[in-house]
Amino acid sequence: MASDATIQSLRAMLEEERESLRAQLAELGYGAKGLDYDPNFADSSQVTAERGENEALVQKLVTGLQDVEHALEKLGTDRYGLCERCNQPIAPARLEARPEARLCIDCAAASARR
């Protein structure tokens, strides 16, 4: 398991990322009911295309936020830093780069190939 200083550093990174993701979602108009669109706005093809792009971006941000919150929940347990597929330790360099990582680099690469 990582040292207390490392855990504190990872926690700070995750909390900062969580706040950044929340701010980006709020800026896009994402709330408890999803994206908030003006119902009186004309639904032209350009607006529809932009809405699709916003929804894709929001989905990516929501997924990232869920990963960060999941990592913060695991941080105080003995499961943080273990791959959720093979249960082997995730390399410290990977956790430093992506503290929300759920998979070790080998399992992540195998997932990407599927």
Beta strands, then each sheet from edge to edge (+ up, - down):
strand 1: 30-31
strand 2: 34-35
sheet 1: 1+ 2-
end
